[in-house]
Amino acid sequence: MDNFIIRGGRPLSGQTTISGSKNAALPILFATLLTREKSEVRNVPELMDIKSTFELLNYLGKNCFYGYGSFVAEEHGSLKHHAPYDLVRKMRASVLAAGPLLARFRKTRFSMPGGCSIGMRPIDIHLEGFKKLGAQVTYEKGDVILTAKRLRAGRVKFRFPSVGATENLMMCAALIEGTTVLENCAREPEIEDLAAALNKMGARVEGAGKTAIKVTGVTRLKGLKHAVMPDRIETGTFMLLCAAAGGRVRLLNTAPKTLTVVINAMRKAGARVNCYKDSLEVISPAGRPKPVSVATKPHPGFPTDLQAPWMVFMSRANGTSEVHEHIFENRFMHAPELVRMGADITVHGQKAVVKGVPQLLGAPVMCSDIRAGAAMVVAAAAAKGKSVIRRVYHIDRGYERLVQKLKDLGVDASRVKV
């Protein structure tokens, strides 16, 4: 098991390049199950979740090649329909194999997925959608079994704008003749990227990024050539890293329009954010930031995946702010670790009250999930003294070459084996 050691308290400077989006790459990689033809996906980050997807696709019968930011999937024989527990438990996104396998083979079996422990993340929204398209759902020994004599295009209204369910039903509908209408859809930019990939494969997806999506499916999809969008969550994390620690940095390979709500909140707090076509420049506030309260909401609201790094930024504010978490019920596990570093945070259910302090102090801390781990890195870079961050395997699931990118920006960071 590895630790990060970060000696913080000095301003940042320099530039680094943002990786391809993990949350966009995962569904696009699973979409390769929709076709027998060769697919090539570029700008794929080298992360644990991507490696887990690689293992699962290979197990199912795809011949996958992965390295240097490229992912190639070919198919020479028959595919398995069962995604077993030992592979699925590693990440929640493995449930995204269900839609493509069901659409293509009219049957699939998978274990309930794993992932971060940030609260209940049921898949019943996915299953309700599959039923509307003609699937039968049964359960056996901890597995979900989906079967269908015939799938039919139809209308599905999600009771909550679930990102995963929207993606799963989009992929399934792409191989069902006729037009399927999905309502109350998630609107995240990663869904637009998946729609672009499906359109390149021969489906017709309209309305991605809006609440209603129309998918006109076909009986056969082509191979895919696609470059994954930049990771907006990694971008936001590095923006808040600079804002919290101080300094001036340039972030390359970004999509500023996907982070409008975060950029506006940072500017309100006193940070300068200069946006260009595919890059960002961040200049930290002069002195301590102004307190700005946020509430997480589905896109285009404030992203839950940036709630923890935002809390670090507000921990140094000149005043009191509030952070409201409306997506997950157990996503303040980073707060006690920040308190160990000198932050003044009180949690009341789904609300955290953050009273800013002049300085955070280095301390030994640990990660509870991907984004909480990112918050520990932001806090350690902003804190005076040495911090040791434990359980960094969580961070590895969502951030590529993080230590090197921190060094690019002047952070004294290293990774050590323990």
N, C-alpha and C positions, 0 to 999 in steps of 0.2 A: 504494500500500500504506500502511496506517495503523499507527501505534503508539499504545499507551497510555502515558501518563506519570502515575505515582503517587508522591506524596510521603507516605510512611507514618510510623508511629511515634506516632500519637496515638489515644486511645480513640474508639470509635464510639458514636453515640447517634442515636436517631430510629427511624423505621419505613419500611418499603417493602413493596410488594405483589409477591408471587410470581406469575409468569406461568403459563399453561397448560402442561401437560407436553408437551415435544417428543416423547418416546418413546411417549406415548399418542396424540398427534395424528397422527403419521405413519401407523400402520396404519389408523386410523379414516378418514383421508382416502383411502387406497387402497381401503378398503371401499366407497367410493362407486362404484367400478367394477362392483360387484355388481348395480347397479340402473340402469334408464333414468330413474327418477323423480328429481326435484329433491331434493338433500340440503343441509342447512344444519348446519354445525359451528361452535360458538362457543367462546370462550376459547382460540383458536388463537394461539400465540406468533408474532411476526414475526421469523423466523430464516432463515438461508441454506438450511437443510435443508427448511424449509417452502416457500420460494420454489422450490427445485429440484423438490419434489413438484408444485407448481403448474405448473411448466414441463412436467414429464413428463405429467401428466394432460391438459393442454391439447394436447400433441403427440399423445396417444393418441386425442383426439377429444372429450374433455369440454370443456364451456364453463365455465370456473372464474372466480370473482370472489373477490378476497381483499383484505381491509383492515380495520383497526380491530378486529382480533381475531375477525373472522367469515370463514368460508370457505364459499362456495356453489358447488355443482357441478350442472350440468344437462347434458342430452344430447339433441341434436337430429338427429344422423345416426349413421352407423356408426362403430365404433371400430377403430383399428389394433390389431394384436396384437404388434407388434415394438417393444421398448424399446431404442433404439440406444445405442451406447457413449458418444457425446458427452454424453448426458443421464444415463445410469446411472453413469458413472465418478465423478460428483460426490458420491454418497453411497451407503452400503451399503443403506440402507432401501429403495432402489428395487426390490430383489428382491421386495418385498411386493406388487408389481403382478402377480406370477406367479400366485398362488393365485386371486385374483378373475378374471383373464382366462382361466385354464385352466377354472375352474368354469363360466364363462358361455359361452365360445366353443369349448371343448374343444381349444384350441391357443393357444400363446403362444411368443414368442421374445425372449430378452433377453441382453444382454451380462453378463459376470461383473461384479458390482458393485464400486464403489470404497469410499471412506470413510477413516477414520483409520488410520494405520500403527502399530497397536498389537499386531500379531502376526497369525498365520494365523486367518482367520475363514471357514472353508470353508462352502459352502452344500449340501454333500452330505447333511446331515441333512434339509434341505428336500426335496431330490430323492428321497431314500429314502422319505419320507412320501408324496409324490405318486405314486410307483410303487405303493405299497400301495393307493392309491385308484383305480388303473387307468390311470395315465398312462405313456406311453413317453418315454424321455429320450434325445435324440441331441445331438451337438455339431457345430458348423460355424463355422469362421472366428472362433473366440473367443466364439461365442454358444451358449447353451443353448436347445434346442428341446424343448418339451413338447407332446405330442399325446395325444388319447384318443378312441377311437370312443365309449366310454361310461365315465363315471365311476361308481363304486359306493361306497356307504357301507362302512366297514370298521373295522378295528382297527389303530392305528399306535402303536408303542412307540418313543419317541425314545431313542437311545443316550446322549444328553446333554440336559438340560433347556434347550434353546435357545429363547430368547425369540422370535427371528424365525421359526424353524420352527413353534413353537406357534401364532403369530399367522397365518402363511401357511396352515397346514392348517385352522385354525378358519374362516378366510374361505372357503377352498375348500369345506369340508364344509357350509357354510351353504347352498350351492346344490346339494347332492346329496341327493336324497330318501332318507330312511332315517336311521338313527342311526349316526354315526361316533364311536368311542371313541378318544381320544388319551391315551396313558399316558406317565409320566415327563415331564410337562409342566413348563414354566417356571411359576413361581408369582408373578411380579411383579404389583404392583397395576395396571400399565398393561394387562396381559392381562385383568384384571377389567373395566377401562374399555372395552376392545374388545368383550368379551362383552356388556356392557350396550348398546353401540351395535348389535351384530348382533341382539340380542333386540328392539330397537326397530324393526328392519327386517323382522322377522317370523320369524327363525330361533328356535330354542330351544337356548340354550347353558347347560349346567348344570355346576357344579364349577369354574368359573374361580377361580384362586387356590389350587387344590388340585392334587395330582399327576395326577389323572385328570379329564378333561373330556369330557362327552358333548355332541355337537352333532347335533341333529335338524334336518336341512335341509329346504328347500322348493324348488319349481321356480321361484318368483318372489319377489323381495324388494322391499320398499317403500322409498320415500325415507326419509331419516334426518334427525332433529332431535336434536342432542346437544350438551352442553357438556363440554369436555375437563377432566379432573381437574387439580388443581394439580401443578406440577413438583416432585417430591420431591428430585430431584438438585440443582436450583437452590436449593431450601429448605435442603438439607444444606450446600451450598457457603456460603450466607450465614450459617448457624449457625456453621460452622467459621471463617468470616471474623471474626465477632465474638469467638469463643473465642480465636483466635490473636492478634488485634490489640488486644483489650481493649475494655471498655465494656459497654453494655446496649442491645439493639435489640429491636424488635417486628417480626415477619414476618407479613403478612396474606395471606389466600387460601392457606392451607396445609392439609395433611392429616396431622396429627401421627402418626396410627396407622400410616402407611406408613414411618415412620423410627424405629421402636422400637429396633432394634439400634444405630443411630447415637446416639440420645438416651441410651441406657443407657451406651454407651462414653464419651460426653462427660461425663455425670454422674460416672462412675468417675474421670475425669481431673480433676474438680473444678469443672467448669462447672455453672451452674444453668440448667435448661431447664424453663420453665413452659408446660404444654400446655393449650390451650383448644379449643373446638369446631373452629374453622377458622383459628386463629392460634397463634403461638409467641412466647415471650419468651426471649431468651438473655442470660445475664449471665456474663461471662468469669470464669475462676478468679481468686481472690485470689493474687497472686504467680504463679509459674510453675506450669503444670499438672503433674499426676502422670503418669508414663509409663504408657501403656496399649497393649499389643500387640493387633493385629487381624489377621485373615486374611479375605480376600475369598472369598465363596461366593455361589452363586445365592440369590435371595430365599427365605426371610426372613433370610439371612445378611448380613454386611457388604457393601454394594454396591461393586463394582469401580470404579464411576464416582465414588465419593467417596474412593477410596484416596489419590489425590494430594493433595487438600486436607487429609486427615487427617495425611499425612506432614508437611505444613507445621506443623500444630498441634503435633505431637510434636517437631518441630525445636526448640521452645522449652521442652520438658519438663525437669523437674528430675530427670534420670536417663535410662536407656536403654530404648528400646522396639524392637519388631520389627514390620515390616509384611510379611505374606506374601500374594503375589498368586497365586491359584489359578484365575483365569479366563483371563487373557491372558498370553502368555509374553514380551511385549515392552512392559510398561507401567510401567517405571521410568525412562523417558527424561527425566522432570522432575527426577530426583535430581541429575544433574550441574549443572543450572541452580540448584537450591537450594544446592548446595555453593558456587557462585559468590557467593551471598548470605550465606555464612558458616555454613551448616548443616554438621553433621558426620554424613554418611550414607555407609555402605558397602553396596554391593550384592553379594550372593552368589546368583547365579541368580535364583530366584523369591522371595528373601528380602532385605529391606533392613533393616539395623541402623541405628537413629537414636539418636545420642547428643545429648541436648538441649544447647543453648547459651543463654546469657542473652539474646542479642540478634541478630537478623538485620540485615543491612546492605543498603541499596539498591544495585542494580547493573543493568547492561543484561542482559536475558535474552530468551529466545525461546520460543515455544510449539511443541510437537511434535504436539499433538492437542487436542481440545476440553477434556478434563478436566485435562490437564497445563497448559493455558492458564489454566484457572480457578485452579489451584494457584499459578501465578505471580502472579495478582491477589491471592490471599489472602496470599502471602508479601510482596508489595510493600506491602500495607496494614499488615502487622505490622512491617515493617523500618524501621529508622531511616534517613532520607534519601530520595533520589530514585531511582526505578527506571524504566527504559524497557523496555517489553514489546513485542517485535517479533512479526510473523506472527500478528496478532490475528484474522485471518480464520478461524482455527480456532475461536476463542472465539465469533465471530459465528454459528457453526453451532449453538450450544447455549444461548446466553444473550442474552436480549432486553433492549435498552436498558441494558446493564450499567453504563456510565459514569454515567448518570443515577441508577440505583439506588444506586451507590456514594456519589454525592453526597448522596442522601437520608439516608444513614447517617453523613455527616460526613467521608467520605474525600476527600482532595484528589486528584481524578482528572480527567484530560482525554484527549481523543483528538485526535491530530494527524496530518496527511498528510505523508508523506515522499517 
